[in-house]
């Protein structure tokens, strides 16, 4: 479980990390949606997921199952803001699932690359390639068209989803700029992320009045075996998703994780039309989702080609330098 770099990762581990993240990410959207259809307190659900993660990793470290190091104050300081942005992204994403159907949720979340490009522009990062720019604009156009044709439009759900995109963008930009997660294993990143978020999440569920009513409702609903099993599955998959996401980023790259996220969105969008309901099919909505998905796939291909071109140029420069 202790993986510390992508340079020594075997091809099997790289493929496994990417595949497992894709499956876990796809499953988690539907599991969370199913839970929130019966239990509306999304912040309490996130708190329970993070608590379960922190306790499991602590138990693993105490028993020697994982080699994850203990809490380091300097590392905790570096990761505090990163953790807050990450959890804000997840919290708003969960809140949006209460009102937005899964295909539209996936479409809005695909706007993250556009937000990252805009953030990069203001940071003076340079102009992206034409293919990247056009693919991102296609994603945005598809999302707009799909929203116009969404008869189940929910203002609260949409606003939560867009806020989630904002915080996900801030998280990605901050990690890239600070290098805060460098040198940490996927398990250690998970632990810090959960450990640092718990005080904030506990404060929020108390300050907003969600707790203790949310706990009473949770206990009452847990009398239903089907809901209880769904809740347990949600807690387990929360751990699995975080681990596979950080593992994929470490043994591959942040780009690979982004591409896998886009590709799993194709499957999630398709399944979202037939699972858990909430989708009123309209030609405009479907057209927009197809355009949005095509833009996502195009973006992934463009970024992959861009990365390969950079690697080829680096190798060419090294060969030229040797001569």
Secondary structure, 3 states (H helix, E strand, C coil): CCCCCCCCCCHHHHHHHHHHHHHHHHHHHHHHHHHHCCCCCHHHHHHHHHHHHHHHHHHHHHHCCCCCCCCCHHHHHHHHHHHHHHHHHHHHHHHHHCCCCHHHHHHHHCCHHHHHHHHHHHCCCCCCCHHHHHHHHHHHHHHHHHHHCCCCCCHHHHHHHHHHHHHHHHHHHHHHHHCCCCCCCHHHHHHHHHHHHHHHHHHHHHHCCCCCHHHHHHHHHCCCHHHHHHHHHHHHHHHHHHHHHHHHHHHCCHHHHHHHHHHHHHHHHHHHCCCCCCCCCCHHHHHHHHHHHHHHHHHHHHHHHHHHHHHHHHHHHHHHHHC
